[in-house]
Amino acid sequence: YNMSRVIDFVKQGTKLVCVGRNYAKHIAELGNETPKEPLLFLKPTTSYLESGGKVEYPTITKDFHFEVELGVVVGSKMTKVSAENALSHVAGYTVAVDLTCRDVQEQAKEKRIPWTLSKAFDKSCPVGP
């Protein structure tokens, strides 16, 4: 794959599509049920924190968590792509960190409202080369 396309995704990316509850051990740790279908959520592009940047502890939380993730960099626009053709749109991969204000997320879940605020704050997704 073309490394320059992978590096440029921070500046050119239009959205971060994230998959939650996809790791059995973490699902059990948090006492959640395993979803029948992927649990998707979005982060804005302001969530990116480039490699070497400083993570800032959000003032809205007292329970700040992180999860290391595999970031898949999609290199071309796609809609309704078959599973067989999906990998042809992948430009590369990167290390990503999903930062979460866990207490804010739990409060949102209790109220049965979206937990966007707990995951979609500025610099909440450090990414590496």
ABEGO torsion letter per residue (X at the ends): XBAAAAAAAAAABABBBBBBGABAAAAAAAGBBBBABBBBBBBBAAABBBBGBBBBBBAABABBBBBBBBBBBBABBBBGBBAAAAAAABAEBBBBBBBBBAAAAAAAAAAGBBAAAAAABBGABBBBX
